[in-house]
């Protein structure tokens, strides 16, 4: 399967990188690399992580990396990374819950 980050997920990644870079620019770069690598691991067995919620009948799954939650949906040939948010945030509000 192909893993694609949505525009919103790209905005999330940039924000996370900027937040970490304020204190540690080198770590920001490596952490973003880890987040992207973790996301791309979904190419194999994307349904191995639990469903977190449903939006318009579509299952939204999540996996974690450190304190961050990576939300995604699984299509026929692609995995879509929808959002990446810190676990302390009200993630459900991002999906209309």
C-alpha positions as CSV (number, residue, x, y, z in Angstrom):
1,X,0.0,0.0,0.0
2,X,1.0,3.6,-0.5
3,X,1.0,5.9,2.5
4,X,0.0,9.5,1.9
5,X,0.0,12.4,4.3
6,X,-3.0,14.7,3.8
7,X,-2.4,18.5,3.6
8,X,-3.7,18.7,7.2
9,X,-1.3,16.1,8.4
10,X,1.5,18.0,6.7
11,X,0.5,21.1,8.6
12,X,0.5,19.0,11.8
13,X,4.0,17.7,11.2
14,X,5.3,21.3,10.5
15,X,3.7,22.5,13.7
16,X,5.2,19.7,15.7
17,X,8.6,20.3,14.2
18,X,8.4,24.1,14.9
19,X,7.4,23.4,18.5
20,X,10.3,21.0,19.2
21,X,12.7,23.2,17.3
22,X,12.1,26.1,19.7
23,X,14.0,24.2,22.3
24,X,16.1,21.7,20.3
25,X,16.4,22.1,16.5
26,X,18.4,19.0,16.0
27,X,15.9,16.8,17.8
28,X,13.0,18.4,15.9
29,X,14.5,17.1,12.6
30,X,15.1,13.6,13.9
31,X,11.7,13.4,15.6
32,X,9.9,14.5,12.4
33,X,11.8,11.8,10.5
34,X,10.7,9.3,13.1
35,X,7.0,10.4,12.8
36,X,7.1,10.1,9.0
37,X,8.9,6.7,9.2
38,X,6.3,5.4,11.7
39,X,3.5,6.6,9.4
40,X,5.0,4.8,6.4
41,X,5.2,1.6,8.4
42,X,1.5,1.4,7.8
43,X,2.2,0.3,4.3
44,X,2.4,-3.2,5.8
45,X,-0.7,-4.4,7.7
46,X,-2.5,-1.0,8.1
47,X,-5.4,-2.6,9.9
48,X,-3.3,-3.8,12.8
49,X,-4.1,-0.7,14.9
50,X,-7.4,-0.1,16.6
51,X,-10.3,2.0,15.3
52,X,-10.4,5.2,17.3
53,X,-13.6,6.7,15.9
54,X,-15.8,6.8,12.8
55,X,-16.4,9.8,10.5
56,X,-19.3,9.5,8.1
57,X,-19.2,5.7,8.5
58,X,-15.4,5.5,7.8
59,X,-13.2,3.9,10.4
60,X,-10.4,6.2,11.6
61,X,-7.6,4.2,13.2
62,X,-4.7,5.4,15.3
63,X,-1.2,4.5,16.1
64,X,1.2,6.2,18.5
65,X,4.7,7.5,18.4
66,X,6.1,8.8,21.7
67,X,3.3,11.2,23.0
68,X,1.8,11.7,19.5
69,X,-1.3,10.0,18.0
70,X,-1.3,9.4,14.2
71,X,-4.8,9.1,12.9
72,X,-5.4,7.4,9.5
73,X,-7.9,5.8,7.2
74,X,-7.3,2.7,5.0
75,X,-8.5,2.8,1.4
76,X,-8.3,0.1,-1.3
77,X,-4.7,0.9,-2.3
78,X,-3.7,3.7,0.0
79,X,-3.4,4.7,3.6
80,X,-4.2,8.3,4.4
81,X,-2.6,10.0,7.3
82,X,-5.3,12.4,8.4
83,X,-4.0,14.1,11.6
84,X,-1.0,13.9,13.9
85,X,-1.8,15.3,17.4
86,X,-0.2,15.3,20.8
87,X,-1.9,12.8,23.1
88,X,-2.8,15.4,25.7
89,X,-4.9,17.4,23.2
90,X,-8.6,16.9,22.6
91,X,-8.1,14.8,19.5
92,X,-11.8,13.8,19.2
93,X,-12.7,17.4,18.4
94,X,-10.6,17.1,15.2
95,X,-13.1,14.6,14.0
96,X,-16.3,16.3,15.0
97,X,-16.9,14.3,18.1
